[in-house]
Amino acid sequence: MSTAVTNRPARRRSPITRAAGRRSPAPPSRRGTTDGPGRGAAALPLRGLKGLVLLLCCAVVVIPFVAVVSTSLADKRQITRSGGFVLWPDHPSLYAYRAVLSGGVVTRSLMVSIGITVVGTLLALACTTMLAYALSRPGTFAGKPILLTVLFTLMFSPGIIPSYLVVKELGLLNSYWSLIVPVMVNGFNVIVMRSFFMDLPQDILDSARIDGAGEFRVLVRIVLPLSKAVLAVVGLFYAVGFWNSFFTAMLYINDTAKWPLQLVLRTYVVNNAPLGADNIAALGTTPPPQQSLQMAVLVISLVPILLVYPFLQKHFAKGVMVGAVKG
């Protein structure tokens, strides 16, 4: 029996199979042992180069921020010796922060910005939520024309002069409402929230209606608790927009006592206007250096958004992805 198996003729391979066998490369496990270490050694410089590029990118972002914070904490002698910016203060002091936050123009503008951001975000979030929920329900009166109007605003902006004339005719010039009303409903945010509402389970909403709940109660008791992610994202969008409302404030606010923080930041930091004794509270005979005051104003304008973002970050990715995919 073994003799018959041994004498069996070898199986002939077709020309195509022989050609493929010659051309196909050997699997990595059957290659020469010199290729693996060679490729690993060649990958090390590439990984080092990638790490160096990432380190440079991080340094470009972090070093200016550290310089701003350090300069706001440094004294006049060190700022003069270093040429205007300090990377590490020798004797850190909060003197500049106490000066700008003790009742001057910066303190007043900070309160104005916080008030506009809080009130504007709440009103904008309420209006956007109700409009998006109405547009997400089938059978809404004039739903399609209103939705097309919202989409139209995304493609065509009214421009500066028509917006200014509308605000003027409404009597909102030199008023805080001029910074809130024109941007209270954003078309992009309406579309994102409407897409999120349309994905909610219809059975839950129908069960609430069968139990006697009206549309407003369904929105408040059922829809909003299920929509924390998109509410956090849209709320953050509105809050950042109101906090950074610089250009609209420059157009509509003429009274310097009503300026928000961003307009003060532009005047005293970007335009390099000096913060005089009438703009800061007198803390002593020696005022803080002008560079420290400007950097302190800059840090104060950044801190609120940096404090809010970590609390909303866990909802941010989910809300943006849901709105982007289903929109």
C-alpha positions as CSV (number, residue, x, y, z in Angstrom):
1,M,0.0,0.0,0.0
2,S,2.8,2.4,0.8
3,T,4.5,1.6,-2.4
4,A,1.4,2.6,-4.4
5,V,1.3,5.9,-2.7
6,T,5.0,6.6,-3.2
7,N,4.8,5.9,-7.0
8,R,1.8,8.1,-7.6
9,P,2.8,10.7,-10.3
10,A,3.2,14.3,-9.1
11,R,0.2,16.6,-9.7
12,R,0.9,18.9,-12.6
13,R,0.4,22.6,-12.0
14,S,-1.2,24.7,-14.7
15,P,0.9,27.4,-16.4
16,I,-1.2,30.2,-14.7
17,T,-0.6,28.6,-11.3
18,R,3.1,28.3,-11.9
19,A,3.3,32.0,-13.1
20,A,1.3,33.2,-10.0
21,G,3.6,31.1,-7.8
22,R,6.7,32.7,-9.3
23,R,5.3,36.3,-9.1
24,S,3.6,36.2,-5.7
25,P,5.8,37.5,-2.9
26,A,6.7,35.3,-0.1
27,P,4.6,35.8,3.1
28,P,6.3,38.0,5.8
29,S,6.9,34.9,8.0
30,R,8.9,33.2,5.2
31,R,11.0,36.1,4.2
32,G,14.6,36.5,5.1
33,T,15.3,37.3,8.6
34,T,17.2,40.4,7.6
35,D,14.1,42.3,6.3
36,G,12.2,42.4,9.7
37,P,14.9,44.1,11.7
38,G,15.8,46.3,8.8
39,R,12.2,47.6,8.5
40,G,12.0,48.1,12.3
41,A,15.2,50.1,12.3
42,A,13.9,52.2,9.4
43,A,10.6,52.9,11.2
44,L,12.3,54.3,14.3
45,P,13.5,57.6,12.7
46,L,10.0,58.0,11.2
47,R,8.4,57.6,14.6
48,G,10.9,60.0,16.1
49,L,10.1,62.6,13.3
50,K,6.4,62.3,14.0
51,G,6.9,62.8,17.7
52,L,9.1,65.8,17.0
53,V,6.4,67.4,14.7
54,L,3.7,66.8,17.4
55,L,6.0,68.3,20.1
56,L,6.6,71.4,17.9
57,C,2.8,71.7,17.3
58,C,2.1,71.5,21.1
59,A,4.9,74.1,21.7
60,V,3.4,76.5,19.2
61,V,0.1,76.3,21.0
62,V,1.2,76.2,24.6
63,I,4.2,78.6,24.7
64,P,2.1,81.8,23.7
65,F,-0.5,80.9,26.3
66,V,2.1,80.4,29.0
67,A,3.8,83.7,28.0
68,V,0.4,85.6,28.3
69,V,-0.2,84.1,31.8
70,S,3.4,84.6,33.0
71,T,3.5,88.2,31.7
72,S,0.2,89.0,33.6
73,L,1.9,87.7,36.8
74,A,5.3,89.4,36.3
75,D,6.5,92.7,37.7
76,K,7.6,95.8,35.6
77,R,11.3,95.2,36.0
78,Q,11.2,91.7,34.6
79,I,8.9,92.7,31.8
80,T,11.3,95.5,30.7
81,R,14.3,93.2,31.0
82,S,12.7,90.5,28.8
83,G,11.5,92.8,26.1
84,G,7.7,92.7,26.8
85,F,6.9,89.0,27.3
86,V,7.9,86.7,30.2
87,L,8.0,82.9,30.0
88,W,8.5,82.3,33.7
89,P,7.9,85.1,36.4
90,D,10.5,85.4,39.1
91,H,8.1,86.9,41.6
92,P,4.5,86.0,40.5
93,S,1.9,88.4,41.7
94,L,-1.8,88.9,41.2
95,Y,-1.5,92.7,41.4
96,A,-2.7,93.2,37.8
97,Y,-5.8,91.0,38.3
98,R,-6.7,92.8,41.5
99,A,-6.4,96.1,39.6
100,V,-8.6,95.2,36.7
101,L,-11.2,93.4,38.8
102,S,-11.7,96.0,41.5
103,G,-14.4,98.1,40.0
104,G,-13.0,99.6,36.7
105,V,-14.0,99.3,33.1
106,V,-12.9,95.7,32.9
107,T,-15.0,94.6,35.8
108,R,-18.1,96.4,34.4
109,S,-17.5,94.9,30.9
110,L,-17.0,91.5,32.4
111,M,-20.4,91.7,34.2
112,V,-22.0,92.9,30.9
113,S,-20.5,89.9,29.0
114,I,-21.6,87.4,31.6
115,G,-25.2,88.8,31.6
116,I,-25.4,88.8,27.8
117,T,-24.1,85.3,27.6
118,V,-26.4,83.8,30.2
119,V,-29.6,85.6,29.1
120,G,-28.8,85.2,25.4
121,T,-28.0,81.5,25.7
122,L,-31.1,80.7,27.7
123,L,-33.4,82.6,25.3
124,A,-31.7,81.3,22.2
125,L,-31.8,77.7,23.5
126,A,-35.5,78.0,24.3
127,C,-36.4,79.5,20.9
128,T,-34.3,77.1,19.0
129,T,-35.7,74.1,20.9
130,M,-39.3,75.0,20.3
131,L,-38.8,75.8,16.6
132,A,-36.8,72.6,16.0
133,Y,-39.4,70.4,17.9
134,A,-42.2,72.0,15.9
135,L,-40.4,71.4,12.6
136,S,-39.6,67.8,13.6
137,R,-43.3,66.8,14.1
138,P,-45.3,65.7,11.1
139,G,-48.4,67.8,10.3
140,T,-47.1,71.1,11.7
141,F,-48.9,74.1,10.2
142,A,-46.7,75.7,7.5
143,G,-43.8,73.4,8.5
144,K,-42.3,73.1,5.1
145,P,-42.3,76.8,4.3
146,I,-40.8,77.6,7.7
147,L,-38.1,74.9,7.2
148,L,-37.3,76.3,3.7
149,T,-37.0,79.8,5.3
150,V,-34.5,78.4,7.9
151,L,-32.5,76.7,5.1
152,F,-32.6,79.9,3.1
153,T,-30.8,81.8,5.9
154,L,-28.0,79.3,5.8
155,M,-27.3,80.1,2.1
156,F,-27.9,83.8,2.0
157,S,-26.7,86.2,4.7
158,P,-28.6,89.6,5.0
159,G,-25.4,91.6,5.2
160,I,-24.3,94.3,7.6
161,I,-26.3,97.3,6.3
162,P,-29.7,95.5,6.2
163,S,-29.1,94.0,9.7
164,Y,-28.2,97.5,11.0
165,L,-31.3,99.0,9.5
166,V,-33.5,96.3,11.0
167,V,-31.9,96.8,14.5
168,K,-32.3,100.5,14.2
169,E,-36.0,100.3,13.1
170,L,-36.7,98.0,16.1
171,G,-35.2,100.6,18.4
172,L,-32.5,98.3,19.7
173,L,-29.5,100.6,19.0
174,N,-27.3,101.2,22.1
175,S,-29.2,98.4,23.9
176,Y,-28.1,95.0,25.2
177,W,-30.9,93.4,23.2
178,S,-29.2,94.4,20.0
179,L,-26.6,91.8,20.8
180,I,-29.1,89.1,21.6
181,V,-32.2,89.4,19.3
182,P,-30.5,89.3,15.9
183,V,-28.7,86.1,16.6
184,M,-31.2,84.4,18.9
185,V,-32.2,81.7,16.3
186,N,-29.4,80.2,14.3
187,G,-30.4,78.1,11.3
188,F,-27.6,75.6,11.6
189,N,-28.5,74.9,15.2
190,V,-32.2,74.5,14.3
191,I,-31.3,71.9,11.7
192,V,-29.0,70.0,14.1
193,M,-31.6,69.9,16.9
194,R,-34.5,69.0,14.5
195,S,-32.5,66.0,13.2
196,F,-31.9,64.9,16.8
197,F,-35.6,65.2,17.7
198,M,-36.7,63.2,14.6
199,D,-34.6,60.3,15.7
200,L,-36.3,60.0,19.1
201,P,-38.6,56.9,19.4
202,Q,-42.1,57.8,18.2
203,D,-43.7,55.2,20.5
204,I,-42.7,57.0,23.6
205,L,-44.2,60.3,22.4
206,D,-47.4,58.5,21.3
207,S,-47.7,56.9,24.7
208,A,-47.4,60.3,26.4
209,R,-50.1,61.7,24.2
210,I,-52.4,58.7,24.9
211,D,-52.0,59.4,28.6
212,G,-53.3,62.9,28.0
213,A,-50.1,65.0,27.7
214,G,-50.1,67.9,25.3
215,E,-47.3,68.9,23.0
216,F,-45.7,71.3,25.4
217,R,-45.7,68.7,28.2
218,V,-44.3,66.1,25.9
219,L,-41.5,68.5,24.9
220,V,-40.7,69.4,28.6
221,R,-41.2,66.0,30.3
222,I,-40.2,63.5,27.5
223,V,-38.1,65.2,24.8
224,L,-35.8,67.5,26.7
225,P,-34.6,64.9,29.3
226,L,-33.7,62.6,26.3
227,S,-31.8,65.4,24.5
228,K,-29.1,66.5,27.0
229,A,-26.3,65.9,24.5
230,V,-27.7,68.1,21.7
231,L,-28.8,70.7,24.2
232,A,-25.3,70.9,25.7
233,V,-23.7,71.2,22.2
234,V,-26.1,73.9,20.9
235,G,-25.9,75.7,24.2
236,L,-22.2,75.8,24.0
237,F,-22.3,77.1,20.4
238,Y,-24.6,80.0,21.5
239,A,-22.6,80.7,24.7
240,V,-19.3,81.0,22.7
241,G,-21.1,83.2,20.1
242,F,-22.5,85.6,22.8
243,W,-19.3,85.7,24.8
244,N,-17.3,86.6,21.7
245,S,-19.8,89.2,20.4
246,F,-17.3,91.8,19.4
247,F,-18.3,93.0,15.9
248,T,-22.1,93.4,16.7
249,A,-21.2,95.3,19.8
250,M,-19.0,97.6,17.8
251,L,-21.8,98.3,15.4
252,Y,-24.7,98.7,17.8
253,I,-23.3,99.9,21.1
254,N,-22.1,103.5,21.2
255,D,-22.1,104.0,25.0
256,T,-18.7,102.9,26.4
257,A,-20.3,102.1,29.7
258,K,-22.2,99.2,27.9
259,W,-19.3,97.7,26.2
260,P,-18.8,93.9,26.6
261,L,-15.4,92.5,27.5
262,Q,-14.4,91.6,23.9
263,L,-14.7,95.3,22.9
264,V,-12.7,96.4,25.9
265,L,-10.1,93.7,24.9
266,R,-9.9,95.1,21.4
267,T,-9.5,98.7,22.6
268,Y,-6.9,98.2,25.4
269,V,-5.0,95.2,24.1
270,V,-5.2,95.0,20.3
271,N,-5.2,98.8,19.8
272,N,-2.7,99.2,22.7
273,A,-4.7,102.0,24.3
274,P,-3.4,102.6,27.9
275,L,-5.6,101.6,30.8
276,G,-5.6,104.8,32.8
277,A,-6.3,105.4,36.5
278,D,-9.9,106.2,35.7
279,N,-10.4,102.7,34.2
280,I,-8.9,100.7,37.0
281,A,-9.3,101.0,40.7
282,A,-6.5,102.7,42.6
283,L,-4.8,100.0,44.6
284,G,-1.8,102.1,45.6
285,T,0.6,104.8,44.4
286,T,2.4,102.4,42.0
287,P,0.1,101.1,39.3
288,P,0.8,97.7,37.7
289,P,2.7,97.7,34.4
290,Q,0.6,98.2,31.3
291,Q,1.7,95.0,29.7
292,S,0.6,93.0,32.8
293,L,-2.8,94.8,32.7
294,Q,-3.3,93.9,29.1
295,M,-2.4,90.3,29.6
296,A,-4.6,90.1,32.6
297,V,-7.6,91.3,30.6
298,L,-6.7,88.7,27.9
299,V,-6.6,85.9,30.5
300,I,-9.9,87.0,32.0
301,S,-11.6,86.9,28.6
302,L,-10.4,83.2,28.1
303,V,-11.1,81.7,31.5
304,P,-14.9,81.4,31.5
305,I,-15.0,79.4,28.3
306,L,-12.1,77.2,29.4
307,L,-14.0,76.5,32.7
308,V,-17.3,75.7,31.0
309,Y,-16.0,73.4,28.2
310,P,-14.8,70.5,30.4
311,F,-18.3,70.1,31.9
312,L,-19.9,69.9,28.4
313,Q,-17.1,67.9,26.7
314,K,-18.7,64.5,27.5
315,H,-21.8,65.5,25.6
316,F,-20.0,67.4,22.9
317,A,-18.8,64.5,20.7
318,K,-22.1,62.6,20.9
319,G,-24.2,65.7,20.1
320,V,-22.1,66.8,17.2
321,M,-21.9,63.3,15.7
322,V,-25.6,62.6,15.9
323,G,-26.5,66.0,14.4
324,A,-23.9,65.6,11.6
325,V,-24.8,62.0,10.6
326,K,-28.6,62.3,10.7
327,G,-28.8,65.9,9.4
